[in-house]
Amino acid sequence: MATASVTPISAQIAADMARHHALPACTVLTPQLAQALRDVNDMTRRLRTAGVRIEAASPLDTTIFIKAEDAARLAEAFRTEWRGVSWSTKGLYTHNSVRLGGVRISWLTPVKEQGQ
Protein backbone atom coordinates (compact mmCIF):
# COMPACT_ATOMS: atom_id res chain seq x y z
CA MET A 1 0.00 0.00 0.00
CA ALA A 2 1.36 3.43 -0.92
CA THR A 3 1.89 5.94 1.83
CA ALA A 4 0.13 9.28 1.74
CA SER A 5 2.06 12.36 0.75
CA VAL A 6 1.54 14.88 3.55
CA THR A 7 2.45 18.53 3.17
CA PRO A 8 2.49 20.57 6.37
CA ILE A 9 0.22 23.54 5.87
CA SER A 10 1.39 27.02 6.67
CA ALA A 11 -0.30 30.37 6.15
CA GLN A 12 1.77 30.94 3.00
CA ILE A 13 0.97 27.51 1.53
CA ALA A 14 -2.74 28.02 2.31
CA ALA A 15 -2.70 31.45 0.63
CA ASP A 16 -0.97 30.01 -2.44
CA MET A 17 -3.46 27.13 -2.62
CA ALA A 18 -6.45 29.46 -2.26
CA ARG A 19 -5.36 31.37 -5.37
CA HIS A 20 -5.49 28.13 -7.40
CA HIS A 21 -8.79 26.68 -6.14
CA ALA A 22 -12.38 27.80 -6.44
CA LEU A 23 -13.07 26.92 -2.80
CA PRO A 24 -11.00 28.29 0.08
CA ALA A 25 -8.36 26.07 1.66
CA CYS A 26 -9.42 25.01 5.14
CA THR A 27 -6.85 25.60 7.82
CA VAL A 28 -9.12 25.44 10.89
CA LEU A 29 -11.46 22.60 11.79
CA THR A 30 -14.53 24.39 13.07
CA PRO A 31 -17.43 22.55 14.73
CA GLN A 32 -19.52 23.21 11.60
CA LEU A 33 -16.87 21.77 9.29
CA ALA A 34 -16.41 18.76 11.58
CA GLN A 35 -20.15 18.08 11.39
CA ALA A 36 -20.15 18.49 7.60
CA LEU A 37 -17.22 16.04 7.34
CA ARG A 38 -19.12 13.52 9.48
CA ASP A 39 -22.29 13.90 7.43
CA VAL A 40 -20.49 13.56 4.08
CA ASN A 41 -18.37 10.61 5.26
CA ASP A 42 -21.39 8.79 6.72
CA MET A 43 -23.40 9.29 3.53
CA THR A 44 -20.46 8.25 1.35
CA ARG A 45 -20.24 4.98 3.28
CA ARG A 46 -24.01 4.38 2.93
CA LEU A 47 -23.94 5.09 -0.79
CA ARG A 48 -20.97 2.79 -1.39
CA THR A 49 -22.64 0.03 0.62
CA ALA A 50 -25.65 0.37 -1.70
CA GLY A 51 -23.36 0.09 -4.74
CA VAL A 52 -23.53 3.77 -5.73
CA ARG A 53 -20.20 5.04 -7.09
CA ILE A 54 -18.90 8.37 -5.78
CA GLU A 55 -17.31 10.79 -8.26
CA ALA A 56 -16.52 13.63 -5.84
CA ALA A 57 -17.38 14.91 -2.38
CA SER A 58 -17.30 18.45 -0.99
CA PRO A 59 -17.67 18.73 2.79
CA LEU A 60 -17.58 22.54 2.52
CA ASP A 61 -21.02 22.58 0.92
CA THR A 62 -22.08 19.05 1.98
CA THR A 63 -22.41 17.78 -1.58
CA ILE A 64 -21.59 14.37 -3.04
CA PHE A 65 -21.49 13.81 -6.80
CA ILE A 66 -22.34 10.32 -8.05
CA LYS A 67 -22.07 8.62 -11.43
CA ALA A 68 -25.19 9.33 -13.52
CA GLU A 69 -25.59 5.65 -14.34
CA ASP A 70 -26.01 4.95 -10.59
CA ALA A 71 -29.03 7.27 -10.20
CA ALA A 72 -31.44 4.34 -10.52
CA ARG A 73 -29.55 2.44 -7.83
CA LEU A 74 -29.70 5.55 -5.61
CA ALA A 75 -33.46 5.77 -6.14
CA GLU A 76 -33.97 2.09 -5.42
CA ALA A 77 -32.05 2.20 -2.16
CA PHE A 78 -32.98 5.64 -0.78
CA ARG A 79 -36.15 6.98 -2.44
CA THR A 80 -38.17 6.80 0.79
CA GLU A 81 -35.55 8.93 2.59
CA TRP A 82 -34.73 11.64 0.09
CA ARG A 83 -36.12 15.17 0.16
CA GLY A 84 -35.85 18.28 -1.97
CA VAL A 85 -35.66 16.73 -5.43
CA SER A 86 -34.52 19.33 -7.97
CA TRP A 87 -33.03 19.64 -11.43
CA SER A 88 -31.91 22.48 -13.66
CA THR A 89 -30.61 22.47 -17.21
CA LYS A 90 -27.72 24.61 -18.35
CA GLY A 91 -26.09 24.08 -21.70
CA LEU A 92 -25.70 20.42 -22.54
CA TYR A 93 -26.30 19.00 -19.05
CA THR A 94 -29.03 18.72 -16.45
CA HIS A 95 -27.89 19.00 -12.83
CA ASN A 96 -30.04 16.62 -10.77
CA SER A 97 -29.99 16.59 -6.98
CA VAL A 98 -31.74 15.26 -3.89
CA ARG A 99 -31.23 15.91 -0.17
CA LEU A 100 -30.47 12.79 1.80
CA GLY A 101 -29.51 12.80 5.47
CA GLY A 102 -28.48 16.46 5.38
CA VAL A 103 -26.27 15.97 2.31
CA ARG A 104 -26.98 16.99 -1.27
CA ILE A 105 -26.49 14.11 -3.70
CA SER A 106 -25.97 15.35 -7.27
CA TRP A 107 -25.36 13.93 -10.72
CA LEU A 108 -25.23 15.31 -14.25
CA THR A 109 -27.13 13.90 -17.21
CA PRO A 110 -26.80 14.96 -20.85
CA VAL A 111 -29.70 16.96 -22.26
CA LYS A 112 -31.64 15.06 -24.91
CA GLU A 113 -32.27 16.97 -28.11
CA GLN A 114 -35.73 16.95 -29.63
CA GLY A 115 -36.38 13.85 -31.68
CA GLN A 116 -34.12 11.61 -29.57
N, C-alpha and C positions, 0 to 999 in steps of 0.2 A: 504494500500500500504506500502511495506517495505521501510525503509529509507536506503539510500546508506551508505556504510561503507567507510569513507574517512580517508586516512592515509596521514598526512602531509609529504611531501617529503623533505628530506635533502640530502646533498651530500653523506653521508654514506649510507643511504637507497638506493639512486640511484645506487651507486657503487655495493652494495650487490645484487640489482635486476639485474643489467647488467650482473653479473656473471652467473645468472640463466636463462637468456633469449637469444635467438639467435639474436634478434634485440636490439639496445641500448635503454635504458630508456630515454625518452625525459624529460628534465627539463626546457627547454627554448622554448617558442613558437615563432619561427621565422616567418617572412612573408611567406616563402616557405611552412612551415608546416601548417600555417593557411590556405593558399590556398588549399593545399592537403586535409585538413580536410573538407573544404567547398565542394570541388569537390566530395569527397567520400560520404559525408553526403547527398548532393543533388542527387547523382546517387542512393544511397541506397533508398532514398524516392521514386524516379521514379520507381525503380525496384519493390519495395513493392507494389506500386500503381498498377503496371501491374500484380501483383500476383506471382512475382518471389521471392522465398525464399532465404534469405541471410544466408550463413553458417559462414562466417568470413569476416572481413574488415581490411585492413592495410593501414592507411593513410601515413605511412612512404614510401611506394612504390606505393601508389595509386592503390591498387588492392582490388577487392571484389571477394570472392569465393561464388558461388551459388550452389544449389543442382543440380546434374546432370539431374534429372528428370524434371527440369524447363528450360532446354536449349531450348526446342521447344517453350515454352512460351516467352522466351527471344527473339528468332528469330522472332516470330510472331509480337511482339510489337516493336522491335528496328532494324530489319534487314536493313532498309533503312539508318540508322544512323551509323551503326558500321563500323569500319575500322580495318585494320591490323589483319585479321583472321589468327590464327596460331594454330598448334598442334604439340606435340612431345610425343613420346612413350618412357617410361623408365620402365622396369620391367613389372608389371602387369597392369599399368595404362597409359592412354593417358591424357596429360595435354592440354586442349583446352582453347583458350582465344581469346577475341576480344577487341578492343579499342572502347570505347563508351564515348563521352563527356570528354576526357582526362583521363579516368579511365580504367584500365584493368579489364575486367570481365573474371573470370576463373572458370572452373569446371573440375573434373576428371571423366573419364569413364573407366570401366574395358576393358582391351584388349581382343578381341575375339580370341580364338584359331582356327586354321584351322579346317574346318569341322563343325563349329558352325553356 
